[in-house]
């Protein structure tokens, strides 16, 4: 698994550099959405760092790689990984260095996110559109629907489908069909389907499971990274449960090999 990690980082680095320098791509990616590869490599870094198989330079390098991706969620996840891996058993000098380095990372992150939003109407951003439609749906819902949801993949009203026509499956002047999956963001979809009680229960139980499965420190790091993914509108966010289980298999394997 460690070899896979090295190969993944190498391929991502080469692809990003080639796309940025030779092709002039403003948002380089290995796959159709770098919301897939960035969280994957960040979570692998967190796992191997916790196992003592990577030094701090890898932490810095992978965070820098997430910045190169120009992904807004990837940048936030990179800052989370940096802070989670660095704020451990540091002395006074190390604390000063961490503060300076952390501020630099946050400054770069802010500029990357700001550059992605420059000359863009905030109301035309996909995340904002989904959020506005979601709030409109909540206003039209009963108290019971807000608390317990509308049901899995419930059909959305005509006006909501029309507002999200770019993502809706069937749309015309007189007819529009879409269900809650069109909301894309896992958190929004889960809230609409299962309500406030459902989303708090599911995320809460998932958080307890991940911390128990991976341990207190690593579990919280992975939880924060995937939660940021779940706020995003990429397909990766729908794998909120699958990814930790997938990485957990290799984590147990690595620990077994280490003991052997």
ABEGO torsion letter per residue (X at the ends): XAAAAAAAAAAAAAAAAAAAAAAGBABBBABABAAAAAAAAAAAAAAAAAAGABBAAAAAAAAAAAAAAGBAAAAAAAAAAAAAAABBGBBAAAAAAAAAAAAAAAAAAAAAAAAAABGBBAAABAAAAAAAAAAAAAAABBAAAAAAEAEBGBBBBAAAAAAAAAABABBBAABBBBBAAAAGBAAAAAAAAAEAAAAAAAAAAAAAAAAAAAEAAAAAAAAAAAAAAAABABAAAAAAAAAAAAAAAAAAAAAAAAAX
